[in-house]
Amino acid sequence: MAQEVEPIVRIRELKKDRVNFVLENVDMAMANSIRRVCMADLPTVAIDLVEIESNTSYLSDEFISHRLGMIPLLSTNCDEAIRYTRDCTCSSYCAYCSVVLKLDIKCETAHTKVDVTSDHLEPSGQYGVDEGDAGEELGKRVEGFGLPVGKNDATVPPILIARIGNGQEIKARCIAKKGVAKEHAKWSPCSAVAFEYDPHNKLRHTSYWFEQDEKAEWPLSENAKEEEPPRDDELFDFNAKPNKFYMQVETVGSLTPQEVVLRGLSELQTKLASLMVGLKSGPDLDNDDSNLPPSVPQTNGAPATTSWGNGAATWGNASPRPAANSWSPTGPGASNSTWGNASPRAGGAWSPGTAAASNASWGGSPAAATGANAWGNGASSGWGGSPSGAGAGAGAGAGAGGANAGWGSPPQQQGGWNV
């Protein structure tokens, strides 16, 4: 049995807004799971509600609100520093589940234009009418939590929101809340997460379209230096699978690259653990017989307490009255009629026997021409009545010698449906 190899992570480049690393000894499912969880499952803070008091700019209220929502906000330690609004006990929003920012700018200079940027967003202490239950969220927030990324940092250019002229103004109140990118892309901490594998295309995972020279028109990436190029006489391995991935994570600044990767791995581990707990705590359907119906005894003519067509009160037992024409009547001297309890002796089902037979059911044997009614009997009518002369009842296949009228039966035979 081959020994399992531990995954290897090798960081090649780490910057303020990106990280590039190599992930080895894992399959593509694991690499893609890390990519997806980093993009869509990490909570951050983003503007979710905008209350516009005044807007005399060229842009509509909806346009400005959308641009405000896409501004990345600092979300360090977001797991513990703020609650989800759905988990808070306040009626609308409070200091424990939101961050309130205000935007108030007006151009009062003639023949000039003023750029409204993310640097004009200022924190506001005004919240809803009530607060939720007191907690420790406020004490776990870092300095500048919920403010636009790069605010008060001369090295980071601000994000342009609008441009206003003389006499125009924008006055709004912005409420930022916690969320994940599965709900809206504005909560994604990453601008791009990508990975490459098999840079030399040894596995033939893609087909190159080219006009003259494939290698000249499709140059290799920098990741190709990490692997040996294929030989011209090398045989193709149909069972080979990629196990080395070159990943790059680029963030928008709300979270650092280290925090994105580490929290992404932690989130993935939590999801898998929840799945394992759910599978282990579920009912054991293979060994649990409590939900199964009670077994039906095979009596073959003997009365039973519970079954579809045996003795006691069940689906197909005694008929309500001794009718002359029915599927399983109770004739003179016969007992209860059921679906499948008669033995293969005289008396029974589609071809019952004499009137002294015990039960009429679906599984009886053919017998004499005189007896209770059934599907293929003699005297009385049934769906496949015999052409014998006895009987006066009406049925679907009455006999030729009686007064029966019906679909008409085939010639007289011995055994089977037509007796």
N, C-alpha and C positions, 0 to 999 in steps of 0.2 A: 504494500500500500504506500503510495507516494506521500511524502511528508508535505504538509501544507506550508507554504511560504508566507511570511508576514508581509503585509503591505509596506511600501517604502514611499516616503514623501521627501522630496528634495527641493528646497526653495532656490530658485535661480535669480529672482529679482524681487525686491520689496521696496515700494515707494509709498508716498503718502496716500495715493488714491488707487493703487493697483498692486497686485502680487502675481508673480509667475512662478509656477512650481511644476514638478514632474511627479506623477502618481503612478507607481508600478505595482505589479502583482495583484491587480484587481481586474474585474471584468467590466465590460462597457455599461452594464446596468448600474453598477456602483458609481462609476464616473458620472453618468447622466443623472443619477439621483442627487449627487452632490451639487451638480449644476442647477438643477431645478429647485432644490430646497434653498439654495443661496439667493435665488431670484425671487421666489414667490412665498416663502414661508417664514421669513424673519420679520418680526414686528418693528415698525418705526413710527415716527410722528409726522403727520402731514396736515395741512389746512383742509378741513372737511366742511366747514360752514363759514360763509361770508355774509355779513350784514352790511350792505352798502347804504350809507347815509346820504352821500352826495357824489355824483359822477357827471361832470360836464366835459369829459374828454371825448375824443373821437371814437373810442371803443365802447361797446355795449357793456352792460353789467355782467352778462354771462361770460363774455370774452375775458374780462378782467378776473372774474372769479376762477375761471379755469386756469389762467396763468398763475394766479396766486396758489392754487392747489398743487401745481407742479413744482413749486420751489422746495428744494430739499431742506429739511430742518435737522438740527443736531439731535441725535437720538441715542447717544451713548447710554448704556445700561437701561435700555427701554423696557426690558422685561420686568424690572423691579421699580423703576422710577415713575411709572404711570399705569393706571388701570385701563382696561377696555371700558368704553361707555356702557356696554351691555352688562358689565359686572358691577357697576357703581350703583349706589342707592339714591343718587340725586335725581331730580326730575328732568333736568336738561343737560347741564355740564357744570363741573366744579373744578377746584384746584387739583383734585386727586385724579381726575380723568381727562383733563384738557389743559391746553396752554393757550392763552388769549393774547393775540397781537393786534395792534392798531396801525392803520395807515392813514396819515393825514398830511397831505401836501397840496400846495397851491402855488401857481406861477403868477407872480405879480410884477414881472419885468417885461416891458414891451419889446417886441421884435426879437424875442429869445424863446428858446424851447428848453424845457426842463425834462430830464430823464427820470422817470419814476422807477426805482430799482428795489431790489430786496433789502438794501441797506436802510431804506426808509421804514421798514417794519420794526416797530418798537414793542417791547413787552407791556402788557396792560394787566392791572390787578383786578379788573372787573370781571366777575364770573356770574353764574346764574343766581336765581333767587334763593337757592338752598345748596347745601353741601352734603356729600355722602358721609358715610361713617369714617371717622378719623383713622388714618393709617400712617405707615412709615414711608410712603412714596416721596413726599417732599424732601425728606432728609437724604434720599439716595440719588438725587438729581445732581449732575455735575454743573459746573458754571456754564451758563449759556445754553442750557437744555431747552429745546424748543425754538431757539432762534435760528434764522437763516444761516446756512453753511457759509463761512467766509465773512460773516459780519464782523466789522472792526478789525479785519485783517487786510492790510494794504496789498499783500501779495496775491490775494484771491479777487478776481474781478467780480462785481455784483451781477445779478441777473436782471435784465431789463424787463419791466412789466408794461410800461406804457410811456408815451411822450406827450406832454401837455404844453399848451401855449399860454399866452397872456390871458389872465382871467379864468383859466380853467383849473379845476381842482378835483381831487379824488379823496374821499373820506370814507373809510370802511373799517369794520371790526371783523377780525379773522379768528376763528376758533379751531385750533389744531387738536386732533385726536389720534389715538393709537389704532393701528390697523396693519394688515398684511397685504401683499401685492395680489393675492388671490381675489381680494375684493376690488382693488383698483391699483393701477400701475404706479400711482403717485406714492404708494407706500413701499415701493421696491428700493432696497438700499444699493442696488447695482445698476449700472448702465449697460453692462455687457458681461456675460460669463460664457466662455467658450473653451473648447478643448479640441486638440488634434491628435490623431493616432495614425500609425503606419504612413509616415511621410513619404516613403519610397513606393508606396502602393504595392507592396509585396503580396498583400492579401487580395488585391484586385477589387477593392471595395468601391472603386469608382472607375468610370471610363472617360478618357480625355478626348475631347474633340479638337482636332488640329488640322491645319492645311498642308504643311510641309514637314516640319520637324517638331515632334512632340516635346522633346526635352527643351528646345529653345523657346517654345511658346508656353510651356508650363514649367517655369523655374521652381526649384525646390525651396521649401521654407527653411528657416534657421533651425527648426527642429530636426531636419534631416542629418545634421551634424552629430546628433546623439545616437544614430544607428548606422550600421554598415549597409552600403548599397548592395542590391542584389546582383548576383552573377548572371551572365547571359545563359549559362548552361544549368542554372539552378532549377530543380524540379519544383512544381507548384504543390504546396501542401493544402489539400482541401479541408483538412481538419484544424488548421491553424486559426487561432483567435487572438485578437488584440489584448494585450495586458499592460501596455505602457501608454500613458496619456499625458499630453502636455497641456496644462490648464492655465488659463489667465482669467483673473477676476478683477474687474474694474468697477469701482464704487462711485456714487454721486457725492460722497462726503458725509452723509448722515451717520454712517458707521465706518470704522477703519477696516482695511482689508483683513487684518488679523481677526477682528471681531466677526466679520462676515463668515470667514471660513470656519472658525472654531464654533461659532453659534450654529452654523449650518450643520456641522457634524453632530453637535449635541441635539439639534432638532431631529435629525434623521435617526439618531439612536433612540430618542424618545418615542418616535412613531413606531419603530420596529418593536420596542419593548411593549408598547400598548397593544400591538397586534399579537404578540406572543401571549400576553396575559389574557386577552380576549379569547384566543384559541384554547388555552388551557382551562379557563373557567367555564367554557361552554358545556352543554350536556353531552354525555357520552352516548351517542345514538346507537353505537354498535352493541353496547352491553346493557343498556337501559330498556327493560321490557315493560315499564310501568305504563307507557302510552299505547301499547299494543292492545288490540281487541282480544277478548277471551277466545280461547281455542274452541273449535266446533267439534264435538265428538262424532266419530263415524259410526253411527248405530246400525245403518243398513236395515231399517225396518223396525228397530226397537225404539221406544219413546225416549226422548231426551228433554232436558229442562230448558235448554237454550240453543236454538239453531234456526236456520231459515225455514226448514221444512220438516221439523220433527215434533212429535207428540204434543208438547204444551203450546201455549199461546205464542205464536211466532208469525212470521210474514205470511206463510202459505199453508196454515193449518186448517182447521175445520171450517167448512163453508157455513155461511150464516143460516142456511136452511137446506133441507134435502131436495135441491132442485133437480129437475130432470135433465136439463141441458146446461153444462158448464164445463170448464177445463178439468176440474178435479172434484166432481160432485161426491156427495156421500149417498150412495145408493142403499137399497134395502140390505140390511145386514152388514154394511161396511162401516169402518171406523173413520177417524179424521182424515181429511184429504190435505196433503202437503205437496211441496215441490219435489222432494227427492228422498222420501223415506221408505218407499215400498221395495221389498226384496224382489229379486228377479224370478219369483214364482208367480202363481196365478194371482191376478189382481194387480193393478198398477197404473201406468202412466198413459202414454199416447195410445197404447193399444191394451186397455184393461181387459180383464177376463170376466168371470161370472159375477153375479150379484152378491155372492158370498165372499168375495175377495175382501181382504182386510183394508187396504188403503189404495187411494187413487193418486198417482203422482206422475212426475215426468219420467221416472226411470223404471217403470214396470215392464213386465214381459207380456208379449201377446198371448192370449188364451182363447177360451171359447167365445162363441158369437153372442152370448147372452151376458149382460153385465151392465155396470154403470157407464156413464157417458165419458168420453175422452176424445182425443184428437183422431185416433185411428181405430175406433172400436167397432163393435158389430151392431147390437140391437139399436141403441139410441144414436142420436146424431153427434157428430164431431167434425173437426176440420178435415179429416181424411177418412170419412166413414166408409165401411166396406160395402160392397154391393150385395150383401146378403139380404134376404127377405125380411128379417126381423127388424122391428123398430118402427116408430112412427114419428119421431122427433125430426125437427128441421135442423140442418147443419150446412157447413160450407162444402162438404163433399159427401152427400148422402148416398145410400146404397140404391142399387137399381131396383130391388124388389120391394122397397118400402115407399112411404109417402114423402121421403126426404127430397128436398130440392136444394141445390147448391152449385158449387163450381164444377162438379163432375169428377169422378174418381177413375183412375186407370183400371185395367182388367184385374180380376181377382188373382191374388198371389198368396203365397204362404210365407209368413215372416216379414218383418220390416214394418214400414208405415202402413201399407195397404194389405190387410189380412183378408 
